[in-house]
Amino acid sequence: MSELLLSRNFGVADSNKLETYIESGGYKPLEKALKEMTPDEVIEEVKASNLRGRGGAGFPAGLKWSFMPKESKAEKSLVVNADEGEPGTFKDRALLEKDPHMLIEGIAIACYALGVKKAYVYIRGEFVFPTKRFQDAVDEAYDKGFLGKGILGTDFALDVYVVKGAGAYICGEETALMESIEGKRGYPRLKPPFPTQVGVFGGPSVINNVETLCSVPHIIERGGAWYASLGAEKDGGTRFFAVSGHVVKPGLYELPTGTSLREIIYDHAGGIRDGRNLKAVIPGGSSAPVLRADEIDLPMDFDSVAKAGSMLGSGGVMVMDERTCMVKAAYIVSRFYAHESCGQCTPCREGTAWMHGIIGNILNGLGREGDIELLQEIAVNIMGRTICPLGDAAAMPVQGFLKKFRDEFESHIREKRCVLPSAGAGAGFAPCW
């Protein structure tokens, strides 16, 4: 069993309280950073850790920090993306609820390194309880001098603002998130300029995910090289895997990056429930292309999963057993992205709804010859033709389902029904709607 870092306090009573966090060594790394390290030294330590963004893109955190200009006429800021809306992902919510001070300490260390005095924490609007937990922790931190002016007796000052999300998946995209913080509709911005050039309210901004920042205190406490040694090459540390679906023990598992997908499913999540066989798994949240059961001997780090033709993304592992209809799974995924498209870009606005409608027809026995080729053509014409990655996130899973399970789509079109065993108690065949 690997050492727990992010979840070390999850089983402790009152883990959300400041006194519990301090008892476990909390805020010592912040004190070390403020009193023993320069901002550049903090950035270099994070670079050495091989910490990659846990929000989905996997960009090296220390490298992103280095893009922040040293001086700026406009006010600089840190933006924390806690708008966890990716289906299959539930890690940031747990951190906000169970150990909010770890995030606050990570924010403070990052802001010191970046020369920032304001941080905005954008929390998904549906996260009512996590938002309250985090706001209570922010209030505690102010009361005890870990936020505000003169933090830990130094001249470092920091204010943290909690912003409630606008209830849209698109606001998890970094530029739409900034628009929402500014009180505008959550439309993604064209890039360049990038957020480190023009971010929130026109000033340079660094945007990091909750889990990414929660890793920072551990890096400062024990060193970047130590953290890097815990994970895979170019992808250091531990990370959360949110396992859902047809497993015996669905839940949140903190494991070293590079842990194999097979180990996650069978050793940690207890294998497939009811003694059934594994059929498919989505390895990184709903936008990641699906993998077949024979592809799970795969290290779960960004580069290895990308090489296998999918994405590690946010670490949402969605497991499907032998009775799952892949056409219905594709329908559910496509319905989500059609609903959540902001409508700004024509390929995404029209393409996501079009794909959803075609898959719906196939599912409901109304599929026609040529539908599969049409789906593939639509997906290709969405990819890379939108302002933000939501179009790609909608197209890639459809491409994955068609590539790995084309025979099921062909069967639905040919037979006008699903030929998998019904999900009911009896044997036999049934449509899957």
C-alpha positions in Angstrom: 0.0 0.0 0.0 1.5 3.3 -1.0 1.7 6.3 1.3 -1.4 8.5 1.4 -0.9 12.2 0.9 -4.0 13.8 -0.3 -6.3 11.5 1.7 -4.2 11.1 4.8 -6.8 12.8 7.0 -10.0 11.5 5.3 -10.6 8.9 8.1 -9.8 11.4 10.9 -12.6 12.9 13.0 -13.2 16.6 12.1 -10.7 16.4 9.3 -12.1 19.7 7.9 -11.1 21.6 11.0 -8.0 23.8 11.3 -6.8 22.2 14.5 -7.0 18.7 12.9 -5.0 19.9 9.9 -2.3 21.5 12.2 -2.0 18.3 14.2 -1.1 16.4 11.0 1.7 18.9 10.2 -0.5 21.4 8.3 0.8 24.9 7.4 4.4 23.9 8.2 5.2 23.7 4.5 3.7 27.2 4.1 6.0 28.4 6.9 9.0 26.7 5.2 8.2 28.4 1.9 7.7 31.8 3.3 10.7 31.8 5.6 13.3 29.5 4.0 12.6 29.7 0.2 12.4 32.3 -2.5 9.5 32.3 -4.9 11.7 31.1 -7.6 12.9 28.2 -5.4 9.3 27.2 -4.8 8.7 27.1 -8.5 11.8 25.1 -9.2 10.8 22.6 -6.5 7.4 22.1 -8.2 9.1 21.7 -11.6 11.3 19.0 -10.1 8.3 17.2 -8.7 6.9 16.4 -12.2 3.5 17.4 -10.9 1.1 17.6 -13.8 -2.3 19.3 -13.7 -4.9 17.0 -12.3 -7.8 18.8 -13.9 -7.5 16.8 -17.1 -5.0 18.4 -19.4 -1.9 17.2 -17.5 0.2 20.3 -18.2 3.3 20.5 -15.9 2.3 22.7 -13.0 5.7 24.2 -12.3 6.1 25.1 -16.0 2.7 26.9 -16.0 3.8 28.9 -12.9 6.9 30.0 -14.7 4.9 31.7 -17.4 3.5 34.2 -14.9 5.2 37.6 -15.4 7.3 38.8 -12.6 5.9 42.3 -12.9 2.5 43.5 -14.2 0.7 46.8 -14.2 -2.6 44.8 -14.0 -3.3 42.9 -10.8 -2.1 39.2 -10.9 -4.3 36.4 -9.5 -4.5 32.7 -9.0 -7.7 31.0 -10.1 -8.7 27.6 -8.6 -10.9 25.4 -10.7 -13.2 23.6 -8.4 -16.0 23.3 -11.0 -15.8 19.6 -11.1 -18.4 18.7 -13.8 -16.8 15.8 -15.7 -19.1 12.8 -15.5 -17.3 10.0 -13.6 -15.2 12.4 -11.5 -15.7 13.1 -7.8 -12.3 13.8 -6.3 -12.2 17.6 -5.8 -15.5 17.5 -4.0 -14.0 15.1 -1.5 -11.0 17.4 -0.9 -13.2 20.4 -0.4 -15.3 18.5 2.1 -12.7 16.5 4.0 -9.5 18.5 4.0 -10.2 22.1 2.8 -7.1 23.5 4.6 -4.8 21.4 2.4 -6.2 23.4 -0.5 -5.9 26.7 1.3 -2.2 25.9 2.1 -1.6 24.9 -1.5 -3.2 28.2 -2.7 -1.0 30.2 -0.3 2.2 28.6 -1.4 1.3 29.0 -5.0 0.4 32.6 -4.6 3.7 33.3 -2.8 5.6 31.7 -5.6 3.6 33.7 -8.2 3.7 37.0 -6.5 0.0 37.0 -6.2 -2.2 38.6 -3.5 -5.6 37.5 -4.7 -7.0 34.0 -5.3 -10.4 33.1 -6.7 -11.8 29.7 -5.9 -14.6 28.9 -8.4 -16.7 26.1 -7.0 -19.4 24.2 -8.9 -22.8 25.7 -8.0 -24.3 22.3 -7.2 -21.6 21.8 -4.5 -23.6 23.4 -1.7 -22.1 21.5 1.2 -18.5 21.5 -0.1 -18.8 25.2 -0.6 -19.9 25.8 3.0 -17.1 23.5 4.2 -14.5 25.4 2.3 -15.8 28.8 3.2 -15.7 27.8 6.9 -12.1 26.8 6.5 -11.3 30.1 4.8 -12.8 31.9 7.7 -10.8 29.8 10.2 -7.6 30.5 8.2 -8.2 34.3 8.4 -8.9 34.1 12.1 -5.6 32.3 12.8 -3.5 34.4 10.5 -2.9 31.9 7.6 -4.8 34.3 5.3 -5.0 38.1 5.2 -2.1 40.5 6.0 1.2 39.6 7.6 0.8 35.8 7.2 3.0 33.9 9.7 4.8 37.1 10.7 6.0 37.9 7.2 5.1 40.6 4.8 3.2 38.2 2.6 -0.5 39.0 2.2 -3.3 37.0 0.5 -7.0 37.2 0.1 -9.1 34.3 -1.0 -12.5 34.7 -2.6 -15.0 31.9 -3.0 -17.1 32.2 -6.2 -20.1 30.0 -6.7 -20.3 28.4 -10.2 -23.0 29.1 -12.7 -24.2 25.6 -13.1 -22.7 24.9 -16.5 -20.1 22.2 -17.5 -18.5 24.7 -19.9 -17.5 26.9 -17.0 -14.9 24.2 -16.1 -13.0 25.4 -19.2 -10.5 27.9 -17.9 -11.4 30.9 -20.0 -15.2 30.4 -19.6 -14.5 30.1 -15.9 -12.8 33.5 -15.9 -15.7 35.0 -17.8 -18.1 33.6 -15.2 -16.0 35.0 -12.3 -16.2 38.4 -14.0 -20.0 38.1 -14.0 -20.4 37.4 -17.7 -21.9 34.5 -19.5 -19.6 31.5 -19.5 -18.4 31.7 -23.1 -14.8 30.4 -23.7 -12.3 33.0 -25.0 -10.1 32.7 -28.0 -6.4 32.0 -27.2 -4.0 33.7 -27.4 -3.8 35.7 -25.3 -3.4 33.0 -22.7 -4.5 33.5 -19.1 -1.0 34.2 -17.9 -1.0 37.2 -20.2 -4.7 38.3 -19.9 -6.7 36.5 -17.2 -9.3 37.5 -14.7 -10.2 41.2 -14.9 -7.5 41.8 -17.5 -4.6 40.8 -15.2 -2.3 37.8 -15.6 -3.8 34.6 -14.0 -2.6 31.1 -13.3 -5.4 28.5 -13.2 -4.9 25.3 -11.3 -7.2 22.4 -10.3 -8.0 21.6 -6.7 -6.1 18.3 -6.6 -3.1 19.9 -8.2 -2.8 22.6 -5.5 -3.4 20.1 -2.7 -0.3 18.3 -3.8 1.9 21.4 -3.4 2.3 21.4 0.4 3.6 17.8 0.2 6.2 18.8 -2.4 7.4 21.7 -0.4 7.5 19.6 2.8 9.6 16.7 1.4 11.0 17.9 -1.8 10.3 17.7 -5.5 12.7 14.8 -6.2 10.9 12.7 -3.5 7.5 13.5 -4.9 8.7 12.7 -8.5 9.9 9.3 -7.2 6.5 8.2 -6.1 5.0 8.2 -9.6 5.8 7.5 -13.2 8.4 9.2 -15.4 7.4 12.7 -16.2 4.3 12.3 -14.1 5.1 12.4 -10.4 3.4 11.7 -7.1 0.1 10.1 -6.2 -3.3 11.0 -7.6 -6.9 10.1 -7.1 -8.8 7.6 -9.3 -12.5 7.9 -9.0 -13.8 4.4 -9.8 -17.5 4.0 -10.6 -19.7 1.6 -12.5 -19.9 -2.2 -12.3 -17.3 -2.9 -9.6 -17.6 -4.4 -6.2 -16.2 -1.3 -4.4 -16.7 1.9 -6.3 -15.0 4.8 -4.7 -12.0 7.2 -4.5 -8.6 5.6 -4.5 -5.3 7.5 -4.0 -2.5 5.6 -5.8 0.8 6.4 -7.4 0.6 7.7 -11.0 1.5 4.8 -13.2 -0.6 2.2 -11.2 -2.0 -0.2 -13.8 -5.7 0.0 -14.8 -6.0 -3.7 -14.0 -4.8 -3.2 -10.5 -7.1 -0.3 -9.9 -10.2 -2.3 -11.1 -9.4 -5.7 -9.6 -7.1 -5.2 -6.6 -8.5 -1.9 -5.2 -12.1 -1.8 -6.5 -12.7 -5.5 -5.9 -13.2 -6.6 -9.5 -16.5 -6.8 -11.5 -19.6 -7.3 -9.4 -21.7 -10.4 -9.5 -18.8 -12.4 -11.0 -19.4 -11.0 -14.4 -16.8 -10.2 -17.0 -15.3 -6.8 -17.8 -16.3 -5.4 -21.2 -15.1 -1.8 -21.3 -13.7 1.0 -19.3 -13.5 4.7 -19.7 -10.2 5.7 -18.0 -10.4 9.4 -17.5 -13.9 10.7 -17.3 -16.6 10.7 -19.9 -14.6 12.7 -22.6 -11.9 10.0 -22.7 -12.2 7.3 -25.5 -13.3 3.9 -24.2 -10.9 1.0 -23.8 -11.7 -2.7 -24.3 -11.2 -5.3 -21.5 -8.0 -6.6 -23.2 -6.4 -3.1 -22.9 -6.3 -2.7 -19.2 -2.7 -3.8 -18.6 -1.9 -0.1 -18.9 0.0 2.3 -16.6 -2.3 5.1 -15.5 -0.1 8.1 -16.3 -0.8 10.8 -18.9 1.7 9.6 -21.5 0.9 5.9 -21.3 -2.8 6.4 -21.6 -2.4 8.8 -24.5 -0.2 6.3 -26.2 -3.0 3.7 -25.9 -5.4 6.1 -27.7 -7.3 7.5 -24.7 -6.8 10.1 -22.0 -6.0 9.9 -18.3 -8.0 13.2 -17.9 -9.4 13.7 -14.5 -8.9 10.1 -13.4 -12.6 9.1 -13.6 -12.5 5.4 -14.2 -15.9 4.2 -15.5 -16.2 0.4 -15.5 -18.8 -1.5 -17.7 -19.5 -5.2 -17.5 -20.5 -7.7 -20.3 -24.1 -6.8 -20.2 -23.6 -3.1 -21.0 -24.9 -1.9 -24.4 -22.2 0.2 -26.0 -24.7 2.0 -28.2 -26.6 3.1 -25.1 -23.4 4.1 -23.3 -22.5 6.3 -26.4 -26.0 7.7 -26.4 -25.8 8.8 -22.7 -22.4 10.4 -23.2 -23.4 12.2 -26.4 -26.6 13.4 -24.7 -24.5 15.1 -22.0 -22.2 17.0 -24.4 -25.1 18.1 -26.6 -26.8 19.5 -23.6 -23.7 21.2 -22.2 -22.5 22.8 -25.4 -22.6 26.6 -24.9 -23.6 27.1 -28.5 -20.9 29.6 -29.3 -19.2 27.5 -32.0 -21.2 26.1 -34.9 -19.4 22.7 -35.2 -20.0 22.0 -31.5 -23.5 23.5 -31.3 -24.8 21.6 -34.4 -22.5 18.6 -34.4 -23.1 17.5 -30.8 -26.9 17.5 -31.2 -26.6 15.8 -34.6 -24.4 13.0 -33.2 -26.8 12.6 -30.3 -29.8 12.3 -32.6 -28.2 9.7 -34.9 -27.0 7.6 -32.0 -30.5 7.9 -30.5 -32.0 6.6 -33.8 -29.6 3.6 -33.8 -30.5 2.8 -30.2 -34.2 3.0 -30.8 -34.2 0.7 -33.8 -34.4 3.5 -36.4 -30.8 3.3 -37.6 -29.9 3.3 -41.3 -27.1 2.1 -43.4 -24.5 4.9 -43.5 -25.2 6.2 -40.0 -21.8 4.9 -38.7 -19.9 6.6 -41.5 -21.9 9.8 -40.9 -21.1 9.8 -37.2 -17.4 9.4 -38.0 -17.6 12.3 -40.5 -19.4 14.6 -38.0 -16.8 13.8 -35.3 -13.9 14.5 -37.6 -15.5 17.9 -38.5 -15.9 18.9 -34.9 -12.4 18.0 -33.8 -10.1 21.0 -33.6 -12.7 23.4 -35.0 -14.0 24.9 -31.8 -12.8 27.7 -29.5 -12.5 25.4 -26.5 -12.0 21.6 -26.1 -15.7 20.8 -25.4 -16.1 19.9 -29.1 -13.2 17.5 -28.9 -14.5 16.1 -25.7 -17.8 15.3 -27.4 -16.3 13.9 -30.6 -13.5 11.7 -29.0 -15.8 9.3 -27.0 -18.0 8.8 -30.0 -15.0 8.0 -32.2 -13.8 5.6 -29.4 -17.1 3.7 -29.2 -17.3 3.3 -33.0 -13.7 2.2 -33.2 -13.8 -0.4 -30.4 -17.4 -1.6 -30.6 -18.5 -1.0 -34.2 -20.0 -4.4 -34.3 -22.7 -3.4 -31.8 -23.7 -0.4 -33.8 -23.9 -2.5 -36.9 -26.0 -5.0 -35.1 -28.4 -2.4 -33.8 -28.8 -1.0 -37.3 -29.2 -4.5 -38.9 -31.5 -6.1 -36.3 -33.4 -2.9 -35.2 -32.9 -3.9 -31.6 -30.2 -4.7 -29.0 -29.1 -8.4 -29.1 -27.4 -8.4 -25.8 -29.0 -10.3 -22.9 -31.6 -8.2 -21.2 -30.7 -6.5 -17.9 -33.7 -8.1 -16.3 -33.7 -11.2 -14.1 -34.7 -13.6 -16.9 -32.7 -14.8 -19.8 -33.4 -13.7 -23.3 -33.0 -10.6 -25.5 -34.6 -7.2 -25.3 -34.3 -3.7 -26.7 -32.1 -1.5 -24.5 -34.4 1.5 -24.3 
